[in-house]
Amino acid sequence: MVIFSWVVLGLAGLLLLFSGLSWGIFIANEDSDWRRLAVKVFRFSMVLVLLFVNVMIYAHIVSGLGGT
């Protein structure tokens, strides 16, 4: 579970970094393609964060039902 946490949160962090980089290039160049890319990457990173939260909640519920 710890490895899953590191992988998902690390990937989401990298995607947020790339989203910010794309947004910065959009501001510098005034090119709407970079803005669309930044928004898509940001949305995908938020999906990963929500996946992580859901898995952690599910793991907490399952461990509570199992008595561990």
C-alpha positions, 0 to 999 in steps of 0.5 A: 500500500505504501508503494501504491501511495508513493507511485500515485502521489508522485505521478500526480505531483509530476502531472501538476508540475507539468500542468504549471509548466504548460500554463506558464508557457501559455502565459508567455506565448499567448497560445491557447493550445498550451492552455488546453494542455495545462487544463487536461493535465491538471484534470488527469492529476486530480483524477489520480488524487481522487483515485488515491483517496478512494483506495485509501478509504476503501482500504480503511473500511476493509481493514476495519471490517476484518478486525485488523 
